[in-house]
């Protein structure tokens, strides 16, 4: 697997480093470079081809939790807690407790949620 690197001058005392790496390794390489630059005290922004900043879901939803995912998917389907409870064979109180984070979502419940929402169960763990 060949990796290529170019160093190109840019405006305002900056330089562009262009890397060509195998697609399967691109995220890993980018994360490693970002880590090194961050350790060196640089703030790193990823930008797309139009120069717009690209952010990850983790950055946008830094406080994401299984409870938030459950609440969000239920809301997307426009179901009440009672309607979801009926689909899962549980109670509205159970749904409320899971959505508020007062009750953890078990593996068994996560797999039932997978079937109801048609998304991977790991989202709820």
N, C-alpha and C positions, 0 to 999 in steps of 0.2 A: 504494500500500500504506500503510495507516494504522497508526500506532503510537500506543498510548495509555499514559499513565503516571498512577498515583495515588500520593499520599503519605498514608499512614494512621498515626495514632499507635498505639503499642503499649505494653506494660508495661515497667517498669524503665528508663525513659529511652531506649527504643528506638523506632524508627519502621519501618514496613513500606513499601517501595517496590514497587508492583505494576506490571508492564509487560505490555502485550498487543502482541505482534509477530507477523508472519507466521510460521507454523509452520516453513517452509523456512529461515528465518533465525534461529530461536530458539537453537540451539546456538552459532552464531557470536556472537550478541548476548550470551548468557550468558558465553561465554569471554572476550569483550572486557571485560565488567563485572568478572569475576573478576580479570582481569589488572590492571585499574586499581586495584581494591581491594587486591590483593596488593602492588602497587607503593607504595601508600599505607600499607603496614604492617599491613593487616588480614588475619587468618586467615579464609578463606572456606570455609564448609561448605554443600554443596547438601543440601537436605532434601526429602523427599516430602510428600504431603498429610497424612500422619500425624506429621510432625515427625522422621522417622527419617533419619539421614544417608545420602545416596546417594553411592556412590563409583564411579569408572570402572574398567574392566578394566585400564587402564594403571596406576592407583594400586594395585590389588590385586596385579597381576602386573608390578611394575616391572622385574623381572629377566627378563621373558619373552624367549624367543629361539626361532628356528626349531628348534633342537635340543630345547628343552623342549616345543614344540608337537608335534613328531614323537613324542617319548616319551609325551606325554599321549594323543595320538590312538591310538597303538598299544596303550597300556594300556587305554583305553576299550573297544577292540575285543577285549581279552583275547587278543591275539596275541603269540607269542614273537617275538624278533628274527628267528629262522629262518623262521617262518611269513610274516612281512612280506617278508623277503628273497625268498622264493619267489614271492610275489604280484607283486613288482617286477622279478623277473629279475635279482637281484643277490645278494651274499653277506651272511651274518650279520655278518661283520667290517665290511662297508661300513655296515650299519645301525648297528652299535655306534659306529663312528667319527662318524657324523652325529649320533647322539643325545648323544654326549659333547662335541660341538662341535669335535672334532679334524679333522673334514672338513666343509667347507661343502656345503650342498645346492645342486646346480646347477639351472639353469632346467629342463633336461630332466627331472631327477629330481623337481623340484617338480611338474611337470605329470603325471608318473606317479603321484605321491602324491595329487594332486587326484582322479584317476580311482579310486584305491583307497579313499580316505576320503570321496569325494564332497563335498569342501570346496574353496574357492578356493586355487589353487596359491600365491598371494602370501603365505599364512600361513607357508610354509616358506622364504621368502627373507629 
